């Protein structure tokens, strides 16, 4: 095989480069499609990077992008003792 026949291979991005790309995406304010067009990335590559970093840093997102949350400082209706949060001013 000569040099002309060899297949060009892209080098893999380092973890730091992946973090930089994800950070730029998150701060860009663009949606995924727009960001990928501007950066010359495929949609799948960006999604893979986002999933990798979420898994590496314990991101609580599910596979469909939803995140579990817990409300703090509010009691559920079943936990309220007076039955109402409304107080009339007299």
Helices and strands as residue ranges (DSSP letters): H 15-28, H 32-39, H 43-56, G 77-79
